[in-house]
Amino acid sequence: MATSIKQKLHDLIEKIDNESLLSQVYELIYKKNTSNEGDLWNKLTPDQQNEVLLSLEESNDPNNLISHEDVKRNHKKWL
């Protein structure tokens, strides 16, 4: 399975001539491949961690959520 995905990725990369895009893809894959689980969380301050946890808790209340349709409508010019 991984071989098929790797081949598709290789094929796609071979078709890209945009060096900036290739650099961005490389950085993304490199960082994902070399980072350890929890690295990002551990870089947050205790206040930032609390904000993330509070946001997660608030997201469990449907009254705090915005529908996908509303988001698309409100941000149409950026989509």
Number of C-alpha atoms within 10 A of each C-alpha: 5 7 8 9 10 11 11 12 11 11 11 10 14 10 8 10 9 9 9 9 12 14 11 11 13 12 12 11 11 11 11 11 9 8 10 9 9 8 9 9 12 10 10 12 10 11 9 12 14 12 12 14 12 11 12 11 10 13 13 10 9 9 8 9 10 10 9 9 9 10 10 12 11 11 10 9 7 6 7
